[in-house]
Amino acid sequence: MTDAEAKITSKGQITLPARVRQRLNVGPGDSVMFSEGSDGKIIVRSKAGTLADMRGMLRRKGAAPTRDAIERWVGEARSRAWPPQVARRQRKVR
């Protein structure tokens, strides 16, 4: 990927360029992680949902989620865990 530029606002916020969002397979409401590598470089990656993130979902009062809803949630979480190229390959295998 070529370089992409983003400006920092007075509040310290940035908007990820569209190419970066597509590469990370993230959208509104998703999280990204910034990690410092051993060489001092900053690494940006998408944060995949974990089962711990879903803890407490089923304790709500009201109707229990349907099997289809749970499978959809799991599918969405799995699709965020892989780079777009890998996710596409996995979908084709099924």
Stockholm file with secondary structure:
# STOCKHOLM 1.0

chainA/1-94         MTDAEAKITSKGQITLPARVRQRLNVGPGDSVMFSEGSDGKIIVRSKAGTLADMRGMLRRKGAAPTRDAIERWVGEARSRAWPPQVARRQRKVR
#=GR chainA/1-94 SS CCCCCCCCCTTSCCCCCHHHHHHHTCCTTCCEEEEECTTSCEEEEECCCCGGGGTTGGGSSSSCCCHHHHHHHHHHHHHHHSCHHHHHHHHHHC
#=GC SS_cons        CCCCCCCCCTTSCCCCCHHHHHHHTCCTTCCEEEEECTTSCEEEEECCCCGGGGTTGGGSSSSCCCHHHHHHHHHHHHHHHSCHHHHHHHHHHC
//
